[in-house]
Structure formats: structure tokens, C-alpha cells
């Protein structure tokens, strides 16, 4: 095991400020940010309130959010040592505070000596309104307003995994088949391509002094400006640029 060589805690004596905790273990340096509290005014209710605020900042645009936070072992804060001047709770390690979380907690004396450490066991949940599919939607189906409905669900991750503006959903197409009740996210929908894979389109070959047109089949989907593969009537595979919903350009100019 690596030996603890040095432990330095930089303390800002203003309540509720963040402090930098730097721990040197062997040749490794671990840097984390902890929330600093005055031990005389600290309570588990204060910690729960701060964690709720941090979760609210994580979930962003959730519609009608409801956040619950429960400390599973609150007794670790019931008998804080009289020598403890500060309480530090590490809120930086978890990528999200949603779900079951373990928070490192330290009780510090006025001269910055660690009196004791504890593991704070936390469980939180977030409920919010999201848009879900109200029927089975097949791959590449265009999504209309009649395909979506609002539903209150328990969120299992950060808000960027969900789409809370229905106007962003309507008019997109399903990336894959969706069963009824799936919450819409970028994993499930995408822009409708200007040219779809398998679509019969016109190929324009332009060079100085001439232009050739021919019928081809798109081998990829693409938006205007994208380079996609295509197959000619003679089975030759080429690459061209999508210039509109019906034409692919190959230019040597």
C-alpha cells in the first residue's frame, strides 16, 4: 500500500465557500473540491438542501422537476466532535448526484488537523415531465405531434439525455424502432436527411466545357453539403456532394 506522505488542506474560513483539498499519496497527487461548512452551524438538513440545489443545476431544463434527497446514515452528523471546527463534504467526485452516491466527509479542527472521516451514504431521485412516444414508431418514420405525449417519469441521468422542447422532436425521424413510452432523446431521433439511402436521384458531373446527367442510387443518407456514396446504372461506386434533395454533384472544376 502507498503511504500517506503529506496532507495539506487549504481552508477558507468563510462559511459555505469551496476549498481546495490537495492530498499527496506517494508520487500521485489527487485534487478535489469540497464544500466547507462551519461545524457549529452544520446539520444534515443543510447538506440535503445544498445537494438539492446542485442537482437542480445539473438537470437544467427539466419540466416541473421534483427532487428528493435522503441521507441514509444521518447519525454520522449527530455527534460531531467538540474539537471539529469545519465539516468538509466532497461533492466533486460523482459525475452526477442523482441516484445512490457515497460522499467522502471529513471533520477538521481549527488548526486544519483531520479529526475523523466518514462515508456519507446518499440516495436521491428526480421526477420530471418528459415527452414520450405514444405508439410504436418504426425506423425512419417522421415524427408528428400526434406521436408524442407528456409523461411524468423518474429521471435516471442528467437532463441532456432528454428533450424537453417538443418542437425539437416534431419533424425529426426515428433513428431506430421505438416502442410506446420511450422518452425522446438524441439517441432516438435525428434530422430527416435531404437524400435517403436507397433513393433514386440525379448525378451531375461537371467539368470545364461539359456537364453530364445520369440516374444513380444513393448508397448513404446525407444532408445538403454532405459527401455520400452512389451507385451508377453500370454498378460503379462513386462519391459526390449532395446539392439539393434530388441531385448529387461530382465536379472537377
N, C-alpha and C positions, 0 to 999 in steps of 0.2 A: 504494500500500500504506500501511496505517496504521503509524505509527512507534511503537515501544515507548517510552512516556513514563516509566513508573515501574514498578518491580517490587519488591514487598515480600513477604518470606517470614517468617511468624511461626513460630519454632521452639520446640518444647518439647523439652528435652534428655533427657527420659526415653525410653528405648527403647520402640518399638512403640506410641507414642501417635500419635493423629491430629493433624495440624496443618492450619491453615487457610492456603491459598495464595491470595493476592489479587493479581491481575495487572491493571494498568490499561493498556489499549490504546486510545489516542485518548480518545474520550469514553465508551467502553464499559468496564464492569467485569465480569470473569469470576471467579466464586468457586467453587473446588473443594476437595475434601478429599483429602489424600494420606496414605499410610501412611509413617511415618517409621521409618527403621532406622539403627542405628549402622553406619557403613561398615566398621569393624574386624570386626564380627561378622556382617556380611551375606553371604548366599550365595543362589544361585538356588534351592536346596533350601528355604531359609527362606521365600522368596516363594511357591513352589509350595505349601508347607504352609498358608500364610495364605490363599491363594486357594481351596484346597480347603475350608477352614473357612467362608469366605464363601459358596461355592457351596452347602455343606450348609445354611447358614442360609436360602438362597434357595429351596431345593427342598422345605423343610417336611416334609410327611407322606409322602414317597416311601417305598414299601415296599422294604426291603433295597437301599438305594442303593449304587452303586459309582461313585466319582468318579475320573477320571483327568485330570491336568493336565500339559501339556508346554510348556516354553518353547522356541520354535523357533530363537531366536537367543541361546542362553545365553552366548555368547562376549562379549557386551557387559558381562557382570559378571566376566569372568575377570581383567581387568587394570584394576581400579579405581585411579584416581589416588591417590597417597600424600597429596595435599592434600585429598582428599574426606573430610569428617567425617560427613556424612549421605547417605543414599540415600532419595529420595522416589519413591514409585510411586503414580500416580493411579488409584485403584480406584473412583472415584465416577462417572466419565463413562458407562461401559457400564451399561445398564439391567439386564443380566444378564451374568454371566461365563461362561455356557455357550456353547460354540462357538468361533469364531475371533475373537479380540479383540486390539486394539492398545492397549497401556498406555503413557502418557507417563511417562518416567522422568527424574529429574534428580539429578545428583551435586553436592552442596553443600559448600562449605568451612566451617570453624569460624566465620568471620565472616559467614556467610549469603550468600556470593557463589556464583552458579551457575558451576560449572567446565565442565560439559558436560551435554547432554541426549541421550537415546536413545529409540527406539521399541522397546518390548518386545513381541515377537510371541508371542501365547499361543493355544494351542488346548486346549480342554477338552471332555470328554464325560461324560455321566451316564447310567448304566443303572439301571433300577429295575423293580419288578413293578407292573403296572397291570392293570385289568380291561378286557377287550376283548369285543366281540361274537363269539360262536362260530357264528353263522349270519347270513344276511341278515335284517334286521329292517325291516319296512315302516313307513312314516309312521303315527303314532298307535297302533302296536302297543304293548300293555302288556308291559313287560319283566319276565320271571321269572328265577329263579335259574338255570334251565336254559339261559338265553340268554347267560350270561356265563361267562368263564373268565379265569384269571390268566395273564399272559404277560410275559416279561422283554423290555423294549424299550429302545432308545436314546431318551432324552428330548430333545426339541428346544426346550423352553421351560420356564418356571417351573412349579412344582408345581400352582399354582392352575388350570392348564389341564387337570388330570386329576382323576378322582375315585378315591380310594383306599379308600373305605368302601363295600363292595358293598350294604350296607343302604340307602344313599342312592340307589342305582341301581334296586334291585328295587321294582317297583310304579309306577315312572315310565313315561311313554310316549315313544316316539321322536319328536323334532321333525321329522325327515326320514328318508328311507330310509338305512339303514346297511348297508354290505357287511360280510362276515365279516372280523374282525380289526381293526375300528376301535376305538381306545381311547375309553372313555366320558369325556365331559366335559360341562359345562353347555351346550356348543354343540349337543349331540346329544340331550339328554333334557330333559323338562320334567314338571311336575306334571300329573296327569290332571285336566282341568277337570271341575267339577261338572256343567256343562251344555256339551255339544259343539255346534259349528257344524252346522246341519242337523237338529238333534234337535227332535222334536215335543214341546212342553211346554205347560203351562197358564199363561195370563196372568191375573193377579188385578189388577183395577182397583178401588181402594178410595178412597172419599171419605166425607164426613160423611153418614151415614144410608144408604149403599148399598154393595154390592160386586158386581162383575161378573166372571164367569169365562168364558174363551174359549180355544179351541185356537189356538196360534201356532207358528211355526217360528223357532228361534234362528238368527240370521244371523252370530253370533260365538260363540266359545267363551268361557267365563268361570267363575271361582270364586265361591263364595258371597260376596256383598258387592259384586261387580263390576257395573258398568252395561254392558249389552250391547244390541245392536240385535235387533229381532224383526220378523217379518212376519205380519200377521193374515191370516185367510181371505179378506179383501177386498183383499189386496195392499198394505195400508197399512203403512208402516215406522214403528215406534215404538222408544223406548228404555226399558228397565226394569231393575230391580235383581234379581239372582239371589238368591233367599232359601233355596232348597234345590235338590236335584237334579232337581226336576220343575216348579218354579214360578218365574215372574218377576213381580215386583210393580211396578205403577205406582200411586203414591199421591199424592193431593192434600191429605192431612191436614197 
